[in-house]
Each structure stands twice: as structure tokens, then as C-alpha cells.
Amino acid sequence: MTARAEAEAAAARRVTVRNDPFHVSEPGLLVVDLTPADKETVQAAIDALGRRWATSGGGRARRVPGEPGVTARLYTDIRRPGSEGAAAPD
């Protein structure tokens, strides 16, 4: 596997979830940064999160020059169910 292919594979597996105090004001709210290899994977992840929890929906996927993959950010409220009516955690 080439170095670029390895970097893209790593980007496809990397999802960063952080609770950033600059973007959230109370427990249960998350800022989710996604970094997969392609836009289709970003959209699939956004759709899956939206089925489970209330989210802001898809942010614009963008490429960072010199970095493999694409990135997107969305905001999630894990206290509220998503489109499939999943139960909120206790």
C-alpha cells in the first residue's frame, strides 16, 4: 500500500468527537468533526447520526489542501431522538 493510500485509509477510519465549550452550552450537546476519505462517506455518517440523534444536518464537506480525505462538522443533541425515534440515553 502506498503512503497516500495508507493516509486515505486512516482518514476513512478517523472520526473526532469533542465537547467544545466554545460551541456547546450544556451537557448532551456535541460538536462532531468527521474526516472520511470521500463526500459519500461524510453524507452516510451524517445520515446515520441523524437517525439516532437530533443533529444540525450536513455541513458542507470540504477538502483541506495537503490533507487526505474531506471534513465536515455537525452539531448533535444526544438527549433528543433522531428521525427514527431512537431513545435518548438516560
Secondary structure, 3 states (H helix, E strand, C coil): CCHHHHHHHHHHHCEEEECCCCCCCCCCEEEEEECCCCHHHHHHHHHHHHHHEEECCCCCCECCCCCCCCEEEEEEEEEEECCCCCCCCC
